Amino acid sequence: MKQKVNFELLQPVMCGGVRIEKNFFESEAFIRGNVIRAAFATQILLECPFADRKSSEGKYNFIEIKDADGRCLDCRYNKICNSFGNMTFSCAYPENSIPAPFTAKKCKKCDTKHKIKDILVESGMIVCDECKANNANDIARMENLKGLICQDGEKFVSLKIPMTLSTHTAINYHSHTAADGSLFSIKAIEKGQIYTAIIDDCGTDMLNIFDVIYAGKYSSCGFGKMKIIDLQPVSDFSMSDIKERIENFNIRFNKHNLVSVLLITDMLPLETDISDKVLTNEEYLEYWQKSIFGTNELPFSISKIYTETQLYSGFDTSKSWGNWKQTTPDLLLKKGTSLLLEIKENCFDEAIEILTKMQNNGIGKKTQDGFGQVEICHPIHCTGVK
C-alpha cells in the first residue's frame, strides 16, 4: 500500500545536481526517488552478512534473498529483501510544492506577488494585468517562472528552498595538514525542513523498521540524515477523479477534448532515436508521441509540448569495481515539461483509463524510482485564464 511519508532533514542533504566547477557541488532542491531507494538499501546492506555476495544476476550491492534455505529464513529483513524490487519510491519535495511548468510566466517587475499566467492552451502576447491596470503606460512584461512553486490560497507563488554552504578539504595524513588542491565547497539542502514522498513498501513494514535513513552524497561525513516523522495511507486516483479533472479543465477553455500533462519529476523516454535532420512541427510531435508513450495506438495525440532535455549519466554500483561509470548517457526530459493532448473522437472512456494509469504509475522508464511522475490537468495550467 502506498503511503505519504514525511521526512525531517536532521542534517543537510546533498542530492545530485550538475557540477559547474570541479570543486563546487550544488544539490538539487528535491530528493530523487532512486536516492531514497538507495538509502534504504544501504541500511539493509550494512547489517547483511551476505552484502558482498553477488546477486543471482551477477550484480553487487543488490537487495534480494541470497541464502533462501539458511540465514535469510530467520532474518528480520526477509520480507523486505523479498519485495524490495517491487517497491516504488517517488521523489521527495517540500509538501504541496511542484516544479514550475515551462509554460508558466511571472511578472518581470513583481515576481509572483502578481498573478502568474500559463500559456499551454492560450498563447500569444502575455502581459501582467495587474501592472497594466496600475499604469496604462507600463509595458507589463512577463518572464519564465522557474524553480519550485506552491499554492497560497488561490495563487501560486515561488518557493525558495533554504540552502547551506560549507567548505571541505582532504587531510594529508603524513603532515596532518590540508592536502594540496583538495579544497571544495558543498551547497546542500538546509537541515530542519520537511520533505514528502510517496512510498509503497509492499506491506513489509519497512517504513516503520527504518525510521532514520542517510540519503545522498557524503553521508559518511554527516550529510543526508533523514527521519520519518509521519506516515499516512494514500489511495490511487480513480477514473472518476481523472474524468472530473479533465472536464473542469475543458470548461475553463470552452473545449471538450483537451488534456494537460505536467511532469513533476524528470522522465526517461521510452525511445531516444534522435534524427539528424530538421523536423517539421508534425514530425517533431510524432517523435515525442513515440518517445513518451511508445508505438502502440493511443486514444489521444500530442498537440503541444514545452520541454527541456539534458543528457543524464552517472554510476551503477551494481557493476563490478572499476566499471561503475555509465558510458552511454540517457536522454532526460526535465521536470516542468508540459504536454497538451487532444483526445480522439469517440475515445474518451479509453483515454480516461490510460490517463488514470499514467497519473498513478507515471510514464517512461524507471517509474518505480520516481521518474516520470505526472499530474493530469493540474490547476496551474488554468492560471491566468480569463
Secondary structure as GFF3:
##gff-version 3
##sequence-region A 1 386
A	DSSP	beta_strand	2	9	.	.	.	ID=ss1
A	DSSP	beta_strand	24	26	.	.	.	ID=ss2
A	DSSP	alpha_helix	33	47	.	.	.	ID=ss3
A	DSSP	three_ten_helix	71	73	.	.	.	ID=ss4
A	DSSP	alpha_helix	78	83	.	.	.	ID=ss5
A	DSSP	three_ten_helix	84	86	.	.	.	ID=ss6
A	DSSP	beta_strand	88	89	.	.	.	ID=ss7
A	DSSP	beta_strand	93	94	.	.	.	ID=ss8
A	DSSP	beta_strand	97	99	.	.	.	ID=ss9
A	DSSP	beta_strand	104	107	.	.	.	ID=ss10
A	DSSP	beta_strand	117	118	.	.	.	ID=ss11
A	DSSP	alpha_helix	129	134	.	.	.	ID=ss12
A	DSSP	beta_strand	142	144	.	.	.	ID=ss13
A	DSSP	beta_strand	148	152	.	.	.	ID=ss14
A	DSSP	beta_strand	155	159	.	.	.	ID=ss15
A	DSSP	beta_strand	163	168	.	.	.	ID=ss16
A	DSSP	beta_strand	171	172	.	.	.	ID=ss17
A	DSSP	beta_strand	177	178	.	.	.	ID=ss18
A	DSSP	beta_strand	184	189	.	.	.	ID=ss19
A	DSSP	beta_strand	194	200	.	.	.	ID=ss20
A	DSSP	alpha_helix	206	209	.	.	.	ID=ss21
A	DSSP	beta_strand	212	214	.	.	.	ID=ss22
A	DSSP	three_ten_helix	219	221	.	.	.	ID=ss23
A	DSSP	beta_strand	225	233	.	.	.	ID=ss24
A	DSSP	alpha_helix	239	253	.	.	.	ID=ss25
A	DSSP	beta_strand	258	263	.	.	.	ID=ss26
A	DSSP	alpha_helix	281	293	.	.	.	ID=ss27
A	DSSP	beta_strand	300	306	.	.	.	ID=ss28
A	DSSP	beta_strand	309	312	.	.	.	ID=ss29
A	DSSP	beta_strand	330	333	.	.	.	ID=ss30
A	DSSP	beta_strand	338	343	.	.	.	ID=ss31
A	DSSP	alpha_helix	348	361	.	.	.	ID=ss32
A	DSSP	three_ten_helix	367	369	.	.	.	ID=ss33
A	DSSP	beta_strand	374	376	.	.	.	ID=ss34
A	DSSP	three_ten_helix	379	382	.	.	.	ID=ss35
###
